[in-house]
Amino acid sequence: MLNYLSTTRGSVQEIPLSRVVWSAGGGSIDERGFFQSGQEEGSFDVSASYGDLKSTAKAIIKGVNAVWSGEVPHQRWSQFYNKVLMRHVMGKKLKLKVEVRLEDVTAEDIDVMRIALQELGLDDDVQAT
């Protein structure tokens, strides 16, 4: 049951929930008024009406970003890709930033790395510290 204050009668009236008509943009709403957002971001109206009574609220849908930073041991690189990254590759949801730290490398190692990065079309600015 929903309650509303009748301005003509000055009393609280009950409305059976099953008689309320719900509508929602930007998602779906069930017969109980449970709103489930869709994938589109924006500001949408959610309304409940019964006879000549109507109430509207705004639902603001905003995407959520996930960011993780950590070290992945080389033994887990394939598993990390398969379990964490692979499902996000196709929808352009994934942006991957990589920081590589190599210890005790030679000038030749750095040159080989630069060439490989160039062949991949990536920035080849390798810093030797």
Wavefront OBJ file of the C-alpha trace (Angstrom):
o trace
v 0.000 0.000 0.000
v 1.046 3.552 -0.698
v -0.167 6.453 1.392
v -0.903 9.962 0.169
v -2.350 13.060 1.775
v -5.646 14.109 0.209
v -5.812 17.899 -0.091
v -9.569 17.855 -0.624
v -10.362 15.550 2.292
v -7.460 16.515 4.561
v -6.759 12.895 5.382
v -4.316 10.168 4.468
v -5.620 7.811 1.797
v -4.246 4.388 0.934
v -3.648 3.257 -2.647
v -3.175 -0.412 -3.452
v 0.298 -0.785 -4.891
v -1.094 -3.006 -7.645
v -3.081 -0.023 -9.018
v -0.131 2.346 -9.297
v 1.136 2.890 -12.832
v 4.927 3.203 -12.955
v 7.055 4.602 -15.768
v 10.751 5.192 -16.053
v 13.206 6.515 -18.586
v 16.786 5.295 -18.580
v 15.894 1.877 -17.260
v 13.007 -0.331 -16.233
v 10.654 -0.307 -13.291
v 8.557 -3.193 -12.007
v 5.047 -3.267 -10.539
v 6.468 -2.673 -7.043
v 8.326 0.472 -8.104
v 11.755 -1.163 -8.122
v 13.901 0.792 -10.624
v 16.759 -0.893 -12.502
v 18.973 1.488 -14.454
v 20.026 0.815 -18.028
v 23.458 1.321 -19.577
v 22.870 4.872 -20.843
v 24.115 7.749 -18.702
v 21.952 10.807 -18.086
v 19.068 12.296 -16.115
v 15.740 10.474 -16.457
v 12.214 10.797 -15.063
v 10.719 8.065 -12.897
v 6.977 8.447 -12.291
v 4.176 6.880 -10.290
v 0.547 7.678 -11.052
v -2.877 6.687 -9.801
v -5.906 8.342 -11.314
v -5.228 12.079 -11.380
v -2.379 11.758 -8.850
v 1.141 11.722 -10.245
v 4.581 12.082 -8.736
v 7.854 12.278 -10.627
v 11.437 11.988 -9.470
v 14.746 12.321 -11.293
v 17.097 9.366 -11.612
v 20.655 10.337 -12.465
v 22.619 7.475 -14.002
v 26.349 7.830 -14.091
v 28.923 5.265 -15.116
v 31.434 3.981 -12.613
v 35.114 3.636 -13.379
v 37.346 0.970 -11.892
v 41.058 1.609 -11.405
v 43.592 -0.863 -10.067
v 47.309 -0.538 -9.555
v 49.545 -3.316 -8.395
v 52.313 -5.677 -9.272
v 51.570 -8.843 -11.224
v 54.285 -11.516 -11.043
v 55.389 -12.694 -14.477
v 54.062 -16.185 -13.697
v 50.551 -14.685 -13.505
v 50.534 -12.418 -16.589
v 48.436 -14.780 -18.713
v 46.022 -15.487 -15.876
v 45.743 -11.758 -15.157
v 44.869 -11.090 -18.793
v 42.366 -13.959 -18.999
v 40.617 -13.337 -15.674
v 40.713 -9.543 -15.398
v 41.315 -7.837 -18.752
v 39.981 -10.025 -21.556
v 36.266 -9.370 -20.965
v 36.797 -5.587 -21.305
v 38.961 -5.507 -24.434
v 36.204 -5.494 -27.077
v 33.994 -2.669 -25.771
v 36.730 -0.015 -25.619
v 36.237 0.014 -21.849
v 39.827 -0.922 -21.150
v 42.744 1.474 -21.110
v 45.955 -0.187 -20.038
v 48.925 1.800 -18.775
v 52.093 -0.184 -18.236
v 55.171 0.776 -16.257
v 58.174 -1.453 -16.809
v 61.161 -1.539 -14.455
v 64.121 -3.656 -15.487
v 67.069 -4.088 -13.166
v 70.702 -4.475 -14.191
v 70.119 -3.996 -17.930
v 72.726 -3.264 -20.557
v 72.700 -0.540 -23.199
v 71.961 -3.308 -25.720
v 68.873 -4.381 -23.677
v 67.609 -0.802 -23.806
v 68.190 -0.555 -27.587
v 66.372 -3.846 -28.189
v 63.476 -2.607 -26.060
v 63.295 0.681 -28.006
v 63.248 -1.157 -31.343
v 60.507 -3.515 -30.137
v 58.419 -0.566 -28.905
v 58.864 1.210 -32.267
v 57.781 -1.942 -34.133
v 54.637 -2.009 -31.987
v 53.935 1.657 -32.747
v 54.408 2.600 -29.107
v 56.349 5.409 -27.470
v 59.994 4.352 -27.415
v 61.156 6.821 -24.767
v 62.955 4.393 -22.454
v 64.619 6.100 -19.502
v 67.875 4.666 -18.164
v 68.401 5.500 -14.506
l 1 2 3 4 5 6 7 8 9 10 11 12 13 14 15 16 17 18 19 20 21 22 23 24 25 26 27 28 29 30 31 32 33 34 35 36 37 38 39 40 41 42 43 44 45 46 47 48 49 50 51 52 53 54 55 56 57 58 59 60 61 62 63 64 65 66 67 68 69 70 71 72 73 74 75 76 77 78 79 80 81 82 83 84 85 86 87 88 89 90 91 92 93 94 95 96 97 98 99 100 101 102 103 104 105 106 107 108 109 110 111 112 113 114 115 116 117 118 119 120 121 122 123 124 125 126 127 128 129
